Structure formats: structure tokens, C-alpha cells
Amino acid sequence: MEFFQYPATLLCAARDQLSAVLKGKHGEVPTVRGISGDGAALFEIWESLEKTWSAVLIAPSSDGGQMMCLVASGTDLMRILGETPGVPL
């Protein structure tokens, strides 16, 4: 298996601040959430009615709050219907 490094700089801010931008400026709300294997972080997908989306990671910050980092964002979000985990395509 080959891996590559994706050249990206993460945009991180306090969770309440970045949440306000995603909601206010982009009309996005969280619709999918998962917990990392070690339990140290949350992964969320935010989406809007206009089919924009943002993927974020949320982890504790040093001040006792939570830090949210924007991992990726885009347009034309589509749901894949009929796919079942564990069943080959």
C-alpha cells in the first residue's frame, strides 16, 4: 500500500468560533459524527442545503475547551444510497 502526503495547512480555531462561521457564513450544520479509535478526537461532516460540506476534527485544547480544525471542504455533496458496510461493491 502506498501513502502520500497531502500538502495542506489546517485552519484551526476554538470550536464555538469555527462552528459560528460554518453555520453563519455557509449555512452548514453537523450531520455525521464519529469518534477516533483512541477516543481523543471527534470527526464531523457539516453540510448545507446548497450541497456544500466541511470535514472537521475536534479535540481538547490546552485551555480546557475544544479546538476544531477544518480538514477539507467542497461542493456537490451527494449521499450514496444502497451501500452497506461490509458488503463488497
C-alpha positions as CSV (number, residue, x, y, z in Angstrom):
1,M,0.0,0.0,0.0
2,E,1.4,3.4,-0.9
3,F,0.7,6.6,1.0
4,F,1.2,10.2,0.0
5,Q,1.5,13.4,2.0
6,Y,-1.3,15.8,1.1
7,P,0.2,19.3,1.2
8,A,-2.3,21.1,3.4
9,T,-2.4,23.6,6.2
10,L,-5.2,23.1,8.6
11,L,-7.4,26.0,9.7
12,C,-8.0,25.6,13.4
13,A,-9.9,27.8,15.9
14,A,-11.9,27.4,19.1
15,R,-14.9,25.1,18.4
16,D,-17.5,27.8,19.0
17,Q,-15.8,30.2,16.7
18,L,-15.4,27.9,13.7
19,S,-18.9,26.5,14.3
20,A,-20.3,30.0,14.1
21,V,-18.5,30.5,10.7
22,L,-19.7,27.2,9.3
23,K,-23.3,27.9,10.4
24,G,-23.5,31.7,9.7
25,K,-21.4,32.1,6.6
26,H,-22.0,28.8,4.9
27,G,-25.4,27.6,6.4
28,E,-23.8,24.3,7.3
29,V,-24.8,22.1,10.3
30,P,-23.2,18.9,11.6
31,T,-24.9,15.8,10.2
32,V,-22.3,13.0,10.7
33,R,-20.1,12.4,13.7
34,G,-17.6,9.7,14.7
35,I,-15.1,9.1,17.5
36,S,-11.4,8.4,16.7
37,G,-10.1,4.9,17.6
38,D,-8.2,6.2,20.7
39,G,-11.2,8.4,21.8
40,A,-9.1,11.6,21.6
41,A,-10.9,13.3,18.8
42,L,-14.3,13.7,17.0
43,F,-14.7,13.7,13.3
44,E,-17.7,15.6,11.9
45,I,-19.2,16.3,8.5
46,W,-21.1,19.5,8.2
47,E,-23.4,20.2,5.3
48,S,-25.8,22.7,3.9
49,L,-29.0,22.6,1.8
50,E,-26.9,24.1,-1.1
51,K,-24.8,20.8,-1.0
52,T,-21.6,22.4,0.4
53,W,-19.8,20.4,3.0
54,S,-16.9,20.7,5.5
55,A,-15.0,17.9,7.3
56,V,-13.6,18.8,10.7
57,L,-11.7,17.3,13.6
58,I,-12.4,18.3,17.1
59,A,-10.0,17.7,20.0
60,P,-9.5,19.1,23.5
61,S,-7.4,22.3,23.7
62,S,-4.8,23.3,26.3
63,D,-7.2,25.8,27.9
64,G,-9.8,23.2,28.7
65,G,-12.1,24.0,25.8
66,Q,-12.2,22.3,22.4
67,M,-10.3,23.1,19.2
68,M,-11.9,22.5,15.8
69,C,-9.8,22.1,12.6
70,L,-11.1,22.2,9.1
71,V,-9.7,19.2,7.2
72,A,-11.5,19.7,3.9
73,S,-14.5,21.4,2.3
74,G,-16.2,21.4,-1.0
75,T,-19.4,21.4,-3.0
76,D,-21.8,19.0,-4.7
77,L,-22.2,16.7,-1.7
78,M,-24.1,13.5,-2.6
79,R,-25.4,10.7,-0.4
80,I,-24.6,7.2,-1.6
81,L,-27.7,5.2,-1.1
82,G,-27.9,1.4,-1.0
83,E,-24.3,0.9,0.2
84,T,-23.9,-1.4,3.2
85,P,-20.7,-1.6,5.3
86,G,-19.1,-5.0,5.0
87,V,-20.8,-5.8,1.6
88,P,-18.4,-5.6,-1.4
89,L,-19.3,-3.2,-4.2
